[in-house]
Structures are given as structure tokens and as C-alpha cells.
């Protein structure tokens, strides 16, 4: 019962923050209240780590607790960062109170998605996250941002329609919407249906978690959205969409076979390879980070298909990715404020403050799997498991992916680091928050030690 009350509080606090944001014109009060909301949620979630799993209306296991920590931690950082960032937008499309209201509602949909014990309501939560996040993209009121938003809505909605068919098949196979139910029938027809449902779930949820090439909206939205919104999309929205597929896979795995596992592994490998190949062609630093997000999620997808230790590896990657990628986008936001340029070469010519470029370079190195950051340990474990299961071709391809992504990121980062200029427009907090998040991104490597 204590766990039930804790989850209700975790959901109600952001709703209250959204109401306060809507009716309060003093942005300082909104920021303080919203920050306290996610700080309280972090405290509650930390306490949940020491509580047993809960199965009922809510489904709370170790995976859920990790996602709750990620969501609340990133939202806390984003709210505080946005309070300064939004001051640098001359004529925002949304009044700041509407921006914070939608941000808090966005948090509610994501938190609801990872705690609810129903495949149908999980789909509703992920679908609602599209509605609450779409307007956040156009905060700076650019025509290109509106176009990217419409592309995001259309592509993701089509994908969610496909994933709904998958969820209907899951209900047909299992006879229930609960996440903790193992299918009882192993006949041939159900096995075929399970394989179809898995493929449909992969396509449907893949449009939202960054499976290349069906997530063509992602680089456009990340490139046009404000930095704090891009951080939310990359650090939280993509992992929660992947969480949706993770739960469907966990239900259907007992009635599918190795063929479905192979499809998922190769889908992740080719998605990571194609995403990494786009790195060198990028001229805008935010689009560069966006393709990196697609690569990270694709590798995490491979881990999900590899069983228990693969799931641990995926959680390490997702956790480290969330904090490192938010660090990268906050650094990108600082570059935009200081130079008013989104193109790498032009921003470099103007001169980027050295502390900003250093945090950006470290963040980009982190997301490519450079030690000692957490993504390195997750990727290493996935490579080990692939070798153990004799998936040698995927191993070879992933090594190529990692080499391409590392060298590409290193090339772009070095080109931006020649300036010794000091910061002029950003606050001290905005300058050093990305470094703090990078330090946190090392923490998920502790999961590796526990193995």
C-alpha cells in the first residue's frame, strides 16, 4: 500500500505543478514549485528503490524505478535550465507559463506510461506524450519548427496506430492487458501471431524511439526545438517509447522464437549503422546529437533482445544516455545563446566560449561510448553477449558503428574547440550544469560492477 501511495504522489505532484504554472504569472514561483515537484519525486523514487516490487493497478519493478529516476532527474535539470534559457528568446510563441504547464503535463504522461500495469493504457500514455510535447517544439516561433512539428505528429501518430494493432494482438494472445502475465498457450498459431505482434510493435514504437529510417522526424525536431526541449525528447521521450516496446517484448518472448530475436537484433544493428553514417554529413551541431540519439537507442534495442543481461546493458545505456544527452543539448543551447548560430562552422568562426566547447566535447564523447562513461560499459556487455550467442556479423557491424560515431564526433568537437573566449551571456549555472550531468552519466556504470 505504501508503494501505491508513493506512485500516486509521483503522478499528482506534476499535475499540481501544471496547474500552478497555468495560473501563476510570476515565473519564479512556477520554476520553484516545479523544481520542488521533481525534487520530491526523486526523493520518493529513491525510497522506492528499497521497497519490494509492486503489482496491481501499477506495475513497479526495478526497470520502472530506473525510469522514474531518469524522468524526474532530467525534468528537474530541464526546469531550472529553462528558467534562464527562456530569457534569451526574444519573442516566444508560448508564454513561459504555458511552456512550463505543457512541460509538467508532458512529465505526467511519461511517468504514467512507465508505472501503469496495462498495455492499453501504456499506449495511451505514450500517445498523450505526443500531444503534450508537440507545442514545446515551436517555442521560438520559426516556420521550420512548425514544419518539423507537423512531421513529428504525423509520423509518430501513424506509428502509434501500428503499435495499437500489436497491442490488440497481445490481448488476443494473453487474454489480459496486464504487463506481468506470461502467455499460457504455446500453440503454433499463437507463436505466429506473437511474431507478427512483435514486428508491428517494433515498427510502431520504433517511429518514436528512433529506429532508422522510420524516425525521420527526429533530426528535424531536435534541430529546430529549443535546447531544453531537445534534451527532454532525446533523454526521456525516446527511452520511454523504447520502454513500451520492452514491455511488449517481455510479454511475447515466451511464445515467439529465436527468429523474432534475430529480427530485432539486426533491426537495431542496421539502424545504428545508418544513423552513424549520417554523422559526418551534418553541419548543425544539434542534428549531429539527434542522430547520436538514434544510434544509442538502436544499440539499447539490441540489448533488450539478448535476455536478462542484455536488459541490464540496455538500462545502463539508457540511463547514461539520458544524462549525457541532456548535457550535450544544454551545451548546444549555450552555444546557440553565445553565438546565435546553429551551424558548426559559423559558430566556430564567431568563437565559442572554451568552457562551453569543453562540456560539449565531453558530452559527445560520452554518448559515443567513450570510457569511463556508462554507455561504454553497456555497449561492451552487449558485444560480449552477441559473441557468446554467436552473432558474429552484428558484432562486426557494431564495432564499425562505434568507430564511425567516435571519429565523427571527435572530428566535429575538435573543430569547435580552438577559441579561448569567455562566456558573456549565459549564467554560471547554465555553464556548469552540463558538466554535472556528465558526472552523473558515469554512475550507471555501477550496475556493471554489480554484475
C-alpha positions as CSV (number, residue, x, y, z in Angstrom):
1,X,0.0,0.0,0.0
2,X,2.9,2.4,0.7
3,X,4.1,1.9,-2.9
4,X,0.7,2.7,-4.2
5,X,0.5,6.0,-2.3
6,X,4.1,6.8,-3.4
7,X,3.2,6.4,-7.1
8,X,0.0,8.4,-6.7
9,X,2.1,11.3,-5.3
10,X,4.6,11.0,-8.1
11,X,1.8,11.5,-10.6
12,X,-0.1,14.1,-8.7
13,X,2.8,16.5,-8.0
14,X,3.5,17.3,-11.7
15,X,-0.3,17.8,-12.2
16,X,-0.3,20.3,-9.4
17,X,2.8,21.9,-10.9
18,X,1.0,22.2,-14.2
19,X,-2.0,24.0,-12.5
20,X,0.4,26.4,-10.7
21,X,2.2,27.1,-14.0
22,X,-1.1,27.9,-15.7
23,X,-2.5,30.3,-13.2
24,X,0.8,31.9,-11.9
25,X,2.2,34.8,-13.9
26,X,5.3,35.0,-11.7
27,X,7.8,32.7,-13.5
28,X,10.0,32.4,-10.4
29,X,7.1,30.8,-8.4
30,X,6.4,28.4,-11.3
31,X,10.1,27.4,-11.5
32,X,10.4,27.0,-7.7
33,X,7.2,24.9,-7.5
34,X,8.1,22.8,-10.5
35,X,11.6,22.2,-9.2
36,X,10.4,21.2,-5.8
37,X,7.9,18.8,-7.5
38,X,10.7,16.8,-9.3
39,X,13.0,17.0,-6.3
40,X,10.2,15.5,-4.1
41,X,9.6,12.8,-6.8
42,X,13.3,12.0,-6.8
43,X,13.2,11.5,-3.0
44,X,10.1,9.3,-3.3
45,X,11.6,7.3,-6.1
46,X,14.9,6.8,-4.2
47,X,12.8,5.4,-1.3
48,X,11.0,3.1,-3.7
49,X,14.4,1.5,-4.6
50,X,14.4,-0.1,-1.2
51,X,10.8,-1.3,-1.4
52,X,9.7,-4.6,-2.9
53,X,8.2,-4.8,-6.4
54,X,4.5,-3.8,-6.6
55,X,2.0,-5.5,-8.9
56,X,-1.6,-4.2,-9.1
57,X,-3.0,-1.1,-10.8
58,X,0.6,0.0,-11.1
59,X,3.5,-2.3,-12.1
60,X,6.6,-1.3,-10.2
61,X,9.8,-3.3,-10.7
62,X,13.5,-2.5,-11.0
63,X,13.1,-1.3,-14.6
64,X,10.3,1.1,-13.6
65,X,12.3,2.5,-10.7
66,X,15.2,3.3,-13.0
67,X,12.9,5.1,-15.5
68,X,11.3,7.1,-12.7
69,X,14.7,8.2,-11.5
70,X,15.7,9.2,-15.1
71,X,12.4,11.1,-15.8
72,X,12.4,13.1,-12.6
73,X,16.1,13.8,-12.6
74,X,16.1,15.2,-16.2
75,X,12.9,17.2,-15.7
76,X,14.4,18.8,-12.6
77,X,17.5,19.9,-14.5
78,X,15.4,21.0,-17.5
79,X,13.1,23.2,-15.5
80,X,15.9,25.0,-13.8
81,X,17.9,25.4,-17.1
82,X,14.8,26.6,-18.9
83,X,14.2,29.4,-16.4
84,X,17.4,31.1,-17.7
85,X,17.3,29.8,-21.3
86,X,13.8,31.2,-22.0
87,X,15.0,34.7,-21.1
88,X,17.2,34.6,-24.2
89,X,14.2,34.1,-26.6
90,X,13.1,37.5,-27.9
91,X,9.5,36.7,-28.8
92,X,8.5,33.2,-27.7
93,X,5.5,31.6,-29.4
94,X,4.3,30.4,-26.0
95,X,4.1,32.5,-22.8
96,X,6.6,31.0,-20.3
97,X,3.7,29.9,-18.0
98,X,2.2,27.8,-20.9
99,X,5.6,26.4,-21.7
100,X,6.1,25.2,-18.1
101,X,2.5,24.0,-17.9
102,X,2.9,21.8,-21.0
103,X,6.3,20.6,-19.7
104,X,4.7,19.4,-16.5
105,X,1.9,17.7,-18.4
106,X,4.5,16.1,-20.6
107,X,6.1,14.7,-17.5
108,X,2.8,13.3,-16.3
109,X,2.2,11.4,-19.5
110,X,5.7,9.9,-19.3
111,X,5.5,9.0,-15.6
112,X,2.1,7.4,-16.2
113,X,3.4,5.4,-19.1
114,X,6.2,3.7,-17.1
115,X,4.1,2.9,-14.0
116,X,0.7,1.7,-15.3
117,X,0.0,-2.0,-15.4
118,X,-1.8,-2.1,-18.7
119,X,-0.6,-2.4,-22.3
120,X,-3.6,-0.4,-23.5
121,X,-3.1,2.5,-21.0
122,X,0.7,2.3,-21.7
123,X,-0.2,3.1,-25.3
124,X,-2.5,5.9,-24.2
125,X,0.3,7.4,-22.1
126,X,2.9,7.3,-24.9
127,X,0.3,8.7,-27.3
128,X,-0.6,11.5,-24.9
129,X,3.1,12.5,-24.7
130,X,2.9,13.4,-28.4
131,X,0.0,15.9,-27.7
132,X,1.7,17.5,-24.7
133,X,5.1,17.8,-26.3
134,X,4.3,19.0,-29.8
135,X,3.8,22.7,-29.0
136,X,7.0,22.8,-27.0
137,X,8.9,22.4,-30.3
138,X,7.7,25.7,-31.6
139,X,8.6,27.8,-28.6
140,X,10.9,30.0,-30.7
141,X,8.2,30.5,-33.4
142,X,10.2,29.5,-36.6
143,X,8.5,28.3,-39.7
144,X,10.9,25.4,-39.9
145,X,9.9,24.5,-36.3
146,X,6.2,24.4,-37.3
147,X,7.0,22.1,-40.2
148,X,9.1,19.8,-38.1
149,X,6.3,19.6,-35.5
150,X,3.7,18.6,-38.1
151,X,6.1,15.9,-39.4
152,X,6.6,14.7,-35.8
153,X,2.8,14.5,-35.2
154,X,2.0,12.7,-38.5
155,X,4.8,10.1,-38.4
156,X,4.5,9.3,-34.7
157,X,0.7,9.1,-35.0
158,X,1.0,6.6,-37.9
159,X,3.5,4.6,-35.8
160,X,1.2,4.5,-32.8
161,X,-1.6,3.3,-34.9
162,X,0.5,0.3,-35.9
163,X,1.6,-0.3,-32.3
164,X,-2.1,-0.3,-31.3
165,X,-2.7,-3.3,-33.7
166,X,0.2,-5.0,-31.9
167,X,-1.3,-4.4,-28.5
168,X,-4.6,-5.8,-29.8
169,X,-2.8,-9.0,-30.8
170,X,-1.1,-9.2,-27.5
171,X,-4.5,-9.0,-25.8
172,X,-5.8,-11.7,-28.1
173,X,-2.8,-14.0,-27.2
174,X,-2.8,-13.4,-23.5
175,X,-6.4,-12.6,-22.7
176,X,-5.4,-9.7,-20.5
177,X,-3.8,-6.2,-20.6
178,X,-1.6,-6.7,-17.6
179,X,2.1,-6.4,-18.1
180,X,3.1,-9.2,-15.6
181,X,1.2,-12.0,-17.4
182,X,3.1,-14.8,-19.2
183,X,1.1,-16.2,-22.1
184,X,-0.2,-19.7,-21.3
185,X,-0.8,-21.1,-24.8
186,X,2.2,-22.1,-26.9
187,X,0.4,-23.5,-29.9
188,X,1.7,-22.7,-33.4
189,X,-1.0,-20.1,-34.3
190,X,-0.2,-18.1,-31.2
191,X,3.5,-18.3,-32.0
192,X,2.9,-16.8,-35.4
193,X,0.7,-14.1,-34.0
194,X,3.3,-13.3,-31.4
195,X,5.9,-12.8,-34.1
196,X,3.6,-10.6,-36.1
197,X,2.8,-8.6,-33.0
198,X,6.5,-8.1,-32.2
199,X,7.3,-6.9,-35.6
200,X,4.3,-4.4,-35.5
201,X,5.4,-3.2,-32.1
202,X,9.0,-2.7,-33.3
203,X,7.7,-0.6,-36.3
204,X,5.1,1.2,-34.3
205,X,7.1,2.2,-31.2
206,X,10.2,2.4,-33.4
207,X,8.8,5.5,-35.0
208,X,9.0,7.2,-31.7
209,X,12.2,5.8,-30.0
210,X,14.4,6.5,-33.0
211,X,14.6,3.4,-35.2
212,X,16.2,4.5,-38.5
213,X,14.9,5.1,-41.1
214,X,11.3,5.3,-39.8
215,X,12.1,8.1,-37.4
216,X,12.8,10.8,-40.0
217,X,11.1,13.4,-37.8
218,X,13.7,13.1,-35.1
219,X,16.7,15.1,-36.5
220,X,14.3,17.8,-37.8
221,X,12.6,18.3,-34.4
222,X,15.9,18.1,-32.4
223,X,17.4,20.6,-34.8
224,X,14.6,23.1,-34.6
225,X,13.4,22.8,-31.0
226,X,14.8,24.8,-28.1
227,X,17.7,23.1,-26.4
228,X,15.8,22.2,-23.2
229,X,13.0,20.6,-25.3
230,X,15.5,18.7,-27.4
231,X,17.0,17.4,-24.1
232,X,13.6,16.1,-23.0
233,X,12.9,14.4,-26.3
234,X,16.3,12.7,-26.5
235,X,16.8,11.9,-22.8
236,X,13.3,10.9,-21.9
237,X,10.8,10.6,-24.7
238,X,12.9,8.2,-26.8
239,X,13.7,5.9,-23.8
240,X,10.0,5.8,-22.7
241,X,8.9,4.8,-26.2
242,X,11.6,2.1,-26.1
243,X,10.2,1.1,-22.7
244,X,6.8,0.5,-24.4
245,X,8.5,-2.0,-26.8
246,X,10.5,-3.5,-24.0
247,X,7.3,-4.4,-22.1
248,X,5.6,-5.9,-25.2
249,X,8.7,-7.9,-25.9
250,X,8.8,-9.2,-22.3
251,X,5.2,-10.5,-22.7
252,X,5.6,-12.1,-26.1
253,X,9.1,-13.5,-25.8
254,X,7.8,-16.9,-24.3
255,X,5.6,-17.5,-27.3
256,X,7.9,-16.3,-30.0
257,X,11.2,-17.9,-31.0
258,X,14.7,-17.1,-31.9
259,X,13.6,-15.8,-35.3
260,X,12.0,-12.7,-33.7
261,X,15.0,-12.1,-31.6
262,X,17.2,-12.2,-34.7
263,X,14.9,-9.7,-36.5
264,X,15.2,-7.3,-33.5
265,X,19.0,-7.6,-33.3
266,X,19.5,-6.9,-37.0
267,X,17.0,-4.1,-37.0
268,X,19.0,-2.4,-34.2
269,X,22.3,-3.0,-35.9
270,X,21.2,-1.6,-39.2
271,X,19.5,1.4,-37.5
272,X,22.7,2.1,-35.6
273,X,24.9,1.7,-38.7
274,X,22.7,4.0,-40.9
275,X,22.4,6.6,-38.1
276,X,26.2,6.7,-37.5
277,X,26.8,7.1,-41.2
278,X,24.8,10.4,-41.1
279,X,27.2,11.9,-38.6
280,X,29.9,13.2,-40.9
281,X,27.4,14.8,-43.3
282,X,25.9,17.0,-40.5
283,X,26.7,20.7,-40.5
284,X,24.4,21.6,-37.5
285,X,25.5,20.5,-34.0
286,X,22.0,19.7,-32.7
287,X,21.2,17.4,-35.7
288,X,24.5,15.7,-35.0
289,X,23.4,14.9,-31.5
290,X,20.0,13.8,-32.7
291,X,21.5,11.1,-35.0
292,X,23.6,10.0,-32.0
293,X,20.4,9.5,-30.0
294,X,19.1,7.2,-32.7
295,X,22.3,5.2,-32.6
296,X,22.1,4.9,-28.8
297,X,18.5,3.7,-28.8
298,X,19.2,1.2,-31.6
299,X,22.0,-0.4,-29.6
300,X,19.8,-0.4,-26.4
301,X,17.2,-2.2,-28.6
302,X,19.7,-5.0,-29.3
303,X,20.3,-5.5,-25.6
304,X,16.6,-5.9,-25.0
305,X,16.6,-8.9,-27.4
306,X,19.5,-10.6,-25.6
307,X,17.8,-11.6,-22.4
308,X,18.4,-10.6,-18.7
309,X,22.0,-9.4,-19.0
310,X,21.1,-7.7,-22.3
311,X,18.4,-5.9,-20.4
312,X,20.9,-4.8,-17.8
313,X,23.2,-3.5,-20.6
314,X,20.2,-1.6,-22.1
315,X,19.4,0.0,-18.8
316,X,23.0,1.1,-18.4
317,X,23.0,2.6,-21.9
318,X,19.6,4.3,-21.4
319,X,20.5,5.8,-18.0
320,X,23.9,7.1,-19.1
321,X,22.4,8.3,-22.4
322,X,19.7,10.3,-20.7
323,X,22.1,12.3,-18.6
324,X,24.9,12.6,-21.2
325,X,22.5,13.6,-24.0
326,X,20.8,16.2,-21.8
327,X,24.3,17.5,-21.1
328,X,25.0,17.7,-24.8
329,X,21.8,19.6,-25.6
330,X,22.2,22.0,-22.7
331,X,25.7,22.7,-24.0
332,X,24.3,23.1,-27.5
333,X,21.8,25.6,-26.1
334,X,24.7,27.5,-24.5
335,X,26.5,27.6,-27.9
336,X,23.3,29.0,-29.5
337,X,22.9,31.7,-26.9
338,X,26.6,32.8,-27.2
339,X,26.9,32.7,-31.0
340,X,23.3,32.8,-32.3
341,X,24.3,30.2,-34.8
342,X,23.2,26.6,-35.3
343,X,25.8,25.7,-37.9
344,X,29.0,24.2,-36.6
345,X,31.4,26.1,-38.9
346,X,29.7,29.5,-38.4
347,X,29.5,29.2,-34.6
348,X,33.2,28.2,-34.6
349,X,34.1,31.2,-36.6
350,X,32.3,33.6,-34.3
351,X,34.0,32.0,-31.3
352,X,32.5,29.6,-28.7
353,X,33.5,30.0,-25.0
354,X,36.1,27.4,-24.1
355,X,34.1,26.0,-21.1
356,X,31.1,25.5,-23.3
357,X,33.0,23.7,-26.1
358,X,34.7,21.5,-23.5
359,X,31.5,20.4,-21.9
360,X,30.0,19.8,-25.4
361,X,33.1,17.8,-26.5
362,X,32.9,15.7,-23.3
363,X,29.2,15.1,-23.8
364,X,29.6,14.0,-27.4
365,X,32.4,11.7,-26.4
366,X,30.2,10.2,-23.6
367,X,27.4,9.4,-26.0
368,X,29.7,7.6,-28.4
369,X,30.7,5.1,-25.7
370,X,34.0,6.5,-24.5
371,X,35.2,5.2,-21.1
372,X,34.6,5.8,-18.2
373,X,31.1,7.0,-19.1
374,X,28.3,4.5,-18.6
375,X,27.4,3.9,-22.3
376,X,30.8,2.3,-22.8
377,X,30.1,-0.5,-20.3
378,X,26.6,-1.1,-21.7
379,X,27.9,-1.4,-25.2
380,X,30.8,-3.7,-24.1
381,X,28.4,-6.0,-22.4
382,X,26.2,-6.2,-25.5
383,X,29.1,-7.0,-27.7
384,X,30.1,-9.8,-25.2
385,X,26.6,-11.2,-25.2
386,X,26.5,-11.2,-29.0
387,X,29.7,-13.1,-29.2
388,X,28.5,-15.5,-26.6
389,X,25.4,-16.2,-28.7
390,X,27.4,-16.4,-31.9
391,X,26.0,-13.3,-33.6
392,X,29.4,-12.5,-35.2
393,X,28.1,-10.4,-38.1
394,X,26.2,-8.0,-35.7
395,X,29.4,-7.7,-33.6
396,X,31.5,-6.8,-36.6
397,X,28.9,-4.2,-37.7
398,X,28.6,-2.7,-34.2
399,X,32.4,-2.3,-34.0
400,X,32.2,-0.3,-37.3
401,X,29.3,1.8,-35.9
402,X,31.2,2.6,-32.7
403,X,34.3,3.6,-34.7
404,X,32.4,5.8,-37.1
405,X,30.5,7.5,-34.3
406,X,33.6,8.1,-32.2
407,X,35.7,9.5,-35.0
408,X,32.9,11.7,-36.4
409,X,32.1,13.2,-33.0
410,X,35.7,13.7,-32.3
411,X,36.2,15.5,-35.7
412,X,33.3,17.9,-35.1
413,X,34.2,18.6,-31.5
414,X,37.8,19.4,-32.2
415,X,36.8,21.8,-34.9
416,X,34.8,23.8,-32.3
417,X,37.4,24.0,-29.6
418,X,40.0,26.5,-30.8
419,X,38.5,29.5,-29.1
420,X,39.7,30.9,-25.7
421,X,36.7,33.2,-25.5
422,X,35.0,33.7,-22.1
423,X,31.2,33.3,-21.6
424,X,29.3,36.5,-21.9
425,X,25.5,35.7,-22.0
426,X,24.9,32.5,-20.1
427,X,24.7,32.2,-16.3
428,X,27.2,30.3,-14.2
429,X,24.6,27.6,-13.6
430,X,23.9,27.2,-17.3
431,X,27.6,26.9,-17.9
432,X,28.3,24.1,-15.4
433,X,25.1,22.2,-15.4
434,X,26.2,20.1,-18.4
435,X,29.4,19.1,-16.5
436,X,27.3,18.0,-13.5
437,X,25.1,15.8,-15.7
438,X,28.1,14.2,-17.3
439,X,29.4,13.2,-13.9
440,X,26.0,11.6,-13.2
441,X,26.2,9.7,-16.5
442,X,29.2,7.8,-15.1
443,X,27.0,6.4,-12.2
444,X,25.1,3.8,-14.3
445,X,28.4,2.0,-14.7
446,X,27.9,0.9,-11.1
447,X,25.3,-1.6,-12.5
448,X,28.2,-3.2,-14.4
449,X,30.2,-3.6,-11.1
450,X,27.1,-5.3,-9.5
451,X,27.2,-8.0,-12.3
